[in-house]
Amino acid sequence: MGSESRTLGVLKETFPGETRVALSPEVAKKFAKDAKVLIERGAGVSASFPDEEYAAAGAELVDRAAVLKNADVLMTVRPPALEDVARLKPGATLVGLLDPSRNKPLLDALAAQGVSAYAMELLPRTTRAQVMDALSSQANLAGYRAVIEAAAVYGRAMPMMTTAAGTITPARVFVMGAGVAGLQAIATARRLGAVVTATDVRPAAKEQVQSLGAKFVAVEDEEFAAAEAAGGYAKQMSAEYQAKQAALISEHIKKQDMVITTALIPGRPAPRLVTAAQVASMRPGSVLVDLAVEQGGNIEGVKADEILTTPGGVQVVGYANLPGRVAVDASTLYARNLLAFVQHLVAQTAAEGGGAEDDILKASNVVRAGAVVFASAA
Ligand code: NAD
């Protein structure tokens, strides 16, 4: 991948409902300084980036086949379809949110095609990788948008309002999972005037929740004190802990107007945090939003891309792609993450050793030189 001859490619996303694009005109301009940039016509339209803006930034607008055939580095949001992989240039590099733990057929196809691949969701959560951290950039927007979606279907106002006709009480919002998305949901709900509580299984989350002005709710026993796994991620909790936590949460949920769930454990199905009985215990008009719906959901009965209304008048919102509902900002931030990653990739591969010892590349590389190097694909 010599920098003089490097061609970068970006496709229009084809995953149903995907509105984001892997390149913004702003980032296209930066890439175009020392590389050829090919983008499929219309790729940015659903993120409000017209073709002309890419052209003005120095990118070439071409058809899909030309992107696939010529790209040395192909950048995507979602994993490409298998028929696209079969048209990629052997020796090319793919970079995107490839969902490798659930995508063995894709990884095998990439290996067979002689394409190397890097999965953006596998980047280490280190200071050096922060600028490339697509999980964080997208989760921030998802957390924000979850509260906006909840507010939009909620039949009441969120802040306390004192009017001549009397006072409206503020909404009570409970955020389950206080990682990047959850913390942004807390901040957003607080800005809208809600009274916010939150829970997490990682003890480190408690202080972060409190620093945003929310109250922390959790069973704080010995297991909780030791619950943080390597890399700052959550561990799978024991059945006993989950039962104790469920009892505490049941009492709490009954009194909430909104519940936002964001709990994930990397490479595993999302933990079930809210049962149908807990949903039924909430008052009519209450709203739940499940950010983990693409990983199976935290809320029993949640349906991807639907808003369910229970017989008791509680709404369960299951939008699968919340970052895609803030497509301009989500694409802008994701494109900047990719710019930082690809610059790092190019610099490392040009250096002595070809980046073999680089922690960022080692963690995210899933296919190399015709072989799948990611162990936990299913
Ligand atoms: P995530 O998306 O994997 O999970 C979301 C949250 O759900 C996490 O806080 C997790 O602890 C929580 N969770 C899991 N099971 C739960 C359960 N049963 N009940 C309640 N909550 C549960 O997490 P994330 O947002 O990607 O963040 C993971 C960690 O990485 C955090 O510690 C975060 O601060 C850290 N982080 C560090 C950096 C950096 O230093 N560069 C960047 C981003 C995130």
Boltz pocket constraint, residues with backbone or C-beta under 6 A from the ligand:
constraints:
  - pocket:
      binder: B
      contacts: [[A, 124], [A, 125], [A, 126], [A, 127], [A, 129], [A, 130], [A, 133], [A, 135], [A, 136], [A, 139], [A, 176], [A, 177], [A, 178], [A, 179], [A, 180], [A, 181], [A, 182], [A, 199], [A, 200], [A, 201], [A, 202], [A, 205], [A, 231], [A, 232], [A, 233], [A, 234], [A, 235], [A, 237], [A, 262], [A, 263], [A, 264], [A, 265], [A, 266], [A, 271], [A, 273]]
      max_distance: 6.0
